Amino acid sequence: MRITILALGSRGDVQPYIPLGKGLQSAGHSVRIATFKAFSPLVLTAGLDFFPLQGDARALLNTAMSAGLLDGRTNVFSYIRAIRKSYASLADTLVADLSSHDLHDSELILNQLPAYIFGGDLAESLDIPWAIVSVIPLVRTSSQPMFGFPRQLSRVPGFNALTYRIGEQLVWAMFGKAINRWRTGVLGLAKRPSFGDFNSVFRSKVPVLNGFSAHVVQRPSDWGEQVHITGWWHPEDLDWKPPDRLCKFLEEGEKPVFLGFGSIPVDDPEQITSILVDAIRRVGARAIIHAGWAGLGDELPDEFLSIDYAPYDWLFERMAAVVHHGGSGTSGLAFRSGVPSLVVPFGFDQYYWGDRGAELGVSPELLPFKELNVDDLAARIHAAVTDKSMAEQAESLGQKLRAENGVERAVEIINKIG
């Protein structure tokens, strides 16, 4: 079966679909990933086919951040305003790219795009099945609000379910006109209704595959049988070998603390690095700082090591604690490592994963990046490396997650779709 995966966002948004694609390929399928051009090495190195979509992931994220995504516990409205600003021209660009005849040999579409847009339209035009894929809990439910909405209002009747409708309409407001032009002018399909046609996705029971664990995200009772929780789709880097300097650093002292914000940029890397260094020194620990898109870790003291890359599945289990930005994939690997972790969220779904870690007893209370300071960071890191109960809970959760194979489960489900 010829499978096309549509995936957009930062590296952390796209990366989970690499192991999923490789798993499908090993099962005998031909897999193509349609994503930003910048991720072509990531896709091609994995031995998967690549279809380029216009756009610069880092530039889009920088614009989104400058538009307000660092304002505390970002609500969904500021999130959408930021995305509207950064993705202003993306709708028409996607229409142009996805109109390519190169995609017409697809036999199944797996769609990661928000609010189920584009994937279903393309599948309808080709008369092929499609499925929704996600590493964030975004399916409608009355048990919890969509991330970005205040959880304090969760007890208000109807509030939780309403948040998902609002989220869908905000996305439709950005992309709906372009999608309808595409449907009528290129695909030869009828227009979607003025407010989209999201209900049809649920009426037709389009399969939904969630790439996270039920040990972390409890399955809502009102999710239909077409909604699956498979476990995380973790990347593997079987060809990577740890450099001598990293091995030496790990061997010459107590387990260090990991600090890194992945593909999240910051305005003042030197100031943030200084806060991280001072907090670690106050705790009396050693640390590994991942430079990432933030550019952290220039000119560090001897008890610190700066790295550009190391597979998190290998690295995290060798740490005393993990401090990270709270992306879904990074959170999954932190939970899986069996060591306590601390989330320093910037926005998006990162607050959700930080809250879940604290609720599960494997993390201290999250510390928003906008509120980052030496005192609070040091106190939380100290708790993460000294709290025996937290360490036991983290190891227990890690054992459960290490027993899962999310890719294998997802492939089983997708095989039944085609």
Residue pairs with C-beta under 8 A, 6 or more apart in sequence:
1 29
1 30
1 107
1 108
1 418
2 29
2 30
2 32
2 105
2 106
2 107
2 108
3 21
3 24
3 29
3 30
3 31
3 32
3 106
3 107
3 108
3 109
3 110
3 414
3 418
4 32
4 33
4 34
4 51
4 103
4 106
4 108
4 109
4 110
5 17
5 20
5 21
5 31
5 32
5 33
5 34
5 110
5 112
5 133
6 34
6 35
6 98
6 109
6 110
6 111
6 112
6 113
6 118
6 119
6 122
7 13
7 14
7 17
7 33
7 34
7 35
7 112
7 113
7 133
8 14
8 35
8 36
8 53
8 55
8 57
8 112
8 113
9 57
9 112
10 57
10 58
10 61
10 262
10 263
10 264
10 327
11 39
11 42
11 57
11 262
11 263
12 262
12 263
12 327
12 328
12 329
12 330
13 112
13 135
13 327
14 33
14 35
14 36
14 39
14 42
14 57
15 42
15 235
15 329
16 135
16 211
16 232
16 233
16 234
16 235
16 328
16 329
17 33
17 35
17 110
17 112
17 133
17 233
18 33
18 42
18 43
18 46
18 48
18 235
19 233
19 234
19 235
19 236
19 407
20 110
20 133
20 211
20 233
20 407
20 410
20 411
21 31
21 33
21 43
21 46
21 48
22 31
22 46
22 47
22 48
22 407
23 233
23 407
23 408
23 410
23 411
24 31
24 411
24 414
25 31
25 47
25 48
26 411
27 411
27 415
30 49
31 48
31 49
32 48
32 49
32 50
32 51
32 106
33 39
33 43
33 48
33 49
33 50
33 51
34 51
34 52
34 53
34 97
34 98
34 103
35 43
35 50
35 51
35 52
35 53
36 52
36 53
36 54
36 55
36 56
36 57
37 52
37 53
37 54
37 55
38 56
38 57
38 58
39 57
40 50
40 52
43 49
43 50
44 50
51 97
51 100
51 102
51 103
52 97
53 93
53 94
53 97
53 98
54 93
54 96
54 97
55 90
55 93
57 263
58 263
58 265
58 293
60 86
60 87
60 90
61 86
61 263
61 264
61 265
61 293
62 265
63 82
63 85
63 86
64 82
64 83
64 85
64 86
65 82
65 264
65 265
65 346
65 347
67 81
67 82
67 85
67 86
68 74
68 78
68 81
68 82
69 78
69 79
69 82
69 346
69 347
69 348
70 346
70 347
70 369
70 370
71 78
71 370
72 368
72 370
72 371
73 351
73 368
74 148
74 347
74 348
74 351
75 148
75 149
75 150
76 146
76 147
76 148
76 149
76 163
76 166
76 167
76 170
77 170
79 148
79 347
79 348
80 170
80 171
80 174
82 347
83 174
84 174
87 174
91 174
91 175
91 177
91 178
91 179
92 178
94 118
94 175
94 178
95 178
95 179
95 181
95 182
95 186
98 118
98 122
98 182
99 182
99 186
103 122
104 126
106 122
106 123
106 126
106 128
107 128
107 418
108 123
108 128
108 129
108 130
108 131
108 414
108 417
108 418
109 119
109 120
109 122
109 123
109 126
109 128
109 129
109 130
109 131
110 119
110 130
110 131
110 132
110 133
110 209
110 414
111 118
111 119
111 120
111 130
111 131
111 132
111 133
112 132
112 133
112 134
113 119
114 138
114 171
115 167
115 168
115 171
115 172
115 196
115 198
116 132
116 198
116 201
116 206
117 171
117 172
117 175
117 179
118 175
118 179
119 130
119 132
120 130
120 201
120 206
121 179
121 182
121 183
121 187
121 189
122 130
122 187
123 129
123 130
124 187
124 189
125 183
125 187
125 188
125 189
129 417
129 418
130 206
131 206
131 207
131 208
131 209
131 414
131 417
132 201
132 206
132 207
132 208
132 209
133 208
133 209
133 211
134 208
134 209
134 210
134 211
135 210
135 211
135 212
135 232
135 233
135 328
135 329
135 332
136 147
136 212
136 328
136 349
136 352
137 144
137 147
137 210
137 212
137 217
137 352
138 146
138 164
138 167
139 164
139 208
139 210
139 220
139 223
139 227
140 161
140 164
140 165
140 202
141 160
141 161
141 164
141 220
141 222
141 223
142 158
142 160
142 161
142 220
142 222
143 160
143 220
143 221
143 222
144 151
144 154
144 160
144 220
145 151
145 153
145 154
145 159
145 160
145 163
146 163
146 164
146 166
146 167
147 348
147 349
147 351
147 352
148 167
149 159
149 163
149 166
151 355
153 159
154 160
165 198
168 196
168 198
169 195
169 196
172 195
172 196
172 198
176 192
176 196
179 192
180 191
180 192
183 189
183 190
183 191
183 192
184 190
184 191
202 224
205 224
205 225
205 226
206 226
207 226
207 228
207 413
207 417
208 226
208 227
208 228
209 228
209 230
209 410
209 413
209 414
210 217
210 227
210 228
210 229
210 230
211 230
211 231
211 232
211 233
211 328
211 406
211 410
212 229
212 231
212 232
212 328
212 332
212 406
213 229
213 231
213 232
213 332
213 335
213 400
213 401
213 404
213 406
214 229
214 231
215 397
215 400
215 401
215 404
216 332
216 335
216 356
216 360
216 397
216 401
217 229
217 356
219 229
228 409
228 410
228 413
230 406
230 407
230 409
230 410
230 413
231 401
231 404
231 405
231 406
231 409
232 328
232 329
232 332
232 333
232 336
232 401
232 404
232 406
233 406
233 407
233 410
234 313
234 329
234 332
234 333
234 336
234 406
234 407
235 311
235 313
235 329
236 311
236 313
237 311
237 314
240 310
240 311
240 314
242 310
242 314
245 305
246 288
246 305
246 307
246 310
249 256
249 286
249 288
249 305
250 256
250 318
253 286
253 303
254 285
254 286
254 320
255 286
255 318
255 319
255 320
256 285
256 286
256 287
256 288
256 305
256 319
256 320
257 280
257 283
257 285
257 286
257 287
257 288
257 319
257 320
257 321
257 322
257 323
257 381
257 384
257 385
258 287
258 288
258 290
258 315
258 316
258 319
258 321
258 322
258 323
258 324
259 276
259 280
259 287
259 288
259 289
259 290
259 296
259 323
259 324
260 289
260 290
260 291
260 292
260 294
260 296
260 323
260 324
260 325
261 290
261 292
261 293
261 294
261 296
261 324
261 325
261 344
261 346
261 369
262 290
262 292
262 293
262 324
262 325
262 327
262 330
263 292
263 293
263 327
264 292
264 293
264 294
264 325
264 346
265 293
265 294
265 295
266 272
266 294
266 295
266 296
266 369
269 294
269 295
269 296
269 298
270 298
272 294
272 296
272 372
273 289
273 296
273 297
273 298
273 300
275 372
275 373
275 374
275 377
276 287
276 289
276 296
276 323
276 377
277 287
277 300
277 301
277 304
278 374
278 378
279 374
279 377
279 378
279 381
280 286
280 287
280 303
280 304
280 378
280 381
281 301
281 303
282 374
282 378
283 378
283 381
283 382
283 385
285 303
285 320
285 381
285 385
286 303
286 304
287 303
287 304
287 305
288 304
288 305
288 306
288 307
288 315
288 319
289 296
289 297
289 300
289 304
289 305
289 306
289 307
290 296
290 297
290 306
290 307
290 308
290 309
290 310
291 297
291 306
291 307
291 308
296 306
297 304
297 306
297 307
298 306
300 306
312 330
312 333
312 334
312 337
313 333
313 336
313 337
316 322
316 333
316 334
316 336
316 337
316 339
317 337
317 338
317 339
317 398
319 337
319 339
320 339
320 384
320 385
321 339
321 340
321 341
321 342
321 381
321 384
321 385
322 334
322 337
322 339
322 340
322 341
322 342
323 341
323 342
323 344
323 377
323 381
323 384
324 330
324 331
324 334
324 341
324 342
324 343
324 344
325 343
325 344
325 345
325 346
325 350
325 369
326 343
326 344
326 345
326 346
326 349
326 350
326 351
326 352
326 353
326 354
326 366
327 348
327 349
327 350
327 353
328 349
328 353
331 341
331 343
331 353
331 354
331 356
331 357
332 401
334 341
334 357
335 341
335 357
335 360
335 362
335 394
335 397
335 398
335 401
336 398
336 401
336 402
337 394
337 398
338 394
338 395
338 397
338 398
338 399
338 402
339 391
339 394
339 395
339 398
340 362
340 363
340 364
340 384
340 385
340 387
340 390
340 391
340 394
341 357
341 362
341 363
341 384
341 394
342 357
342 363
342 364
342 366
342 367
342 380
342 381
342 384
343 350
343 351
343 353
343 354
343 357
343 363
343 366
343 367
344 366
344 367
344 368
344 369
344 372
344 377
345 351
345 353
345 354
345 366
345 368
345 369
346 369
351 366
351 368
354 363
354 366
355 366
357 363
357 366
358 364
358 365
358 366
360 393
360 397
361 389
361 390
361 393
362 390
362 393
362 394
362 397
363 384
363 390
364 379
364 380
364 383
364 384
364 387
364 390
365 380
367 376
367 377
367 380
383 390
384 390
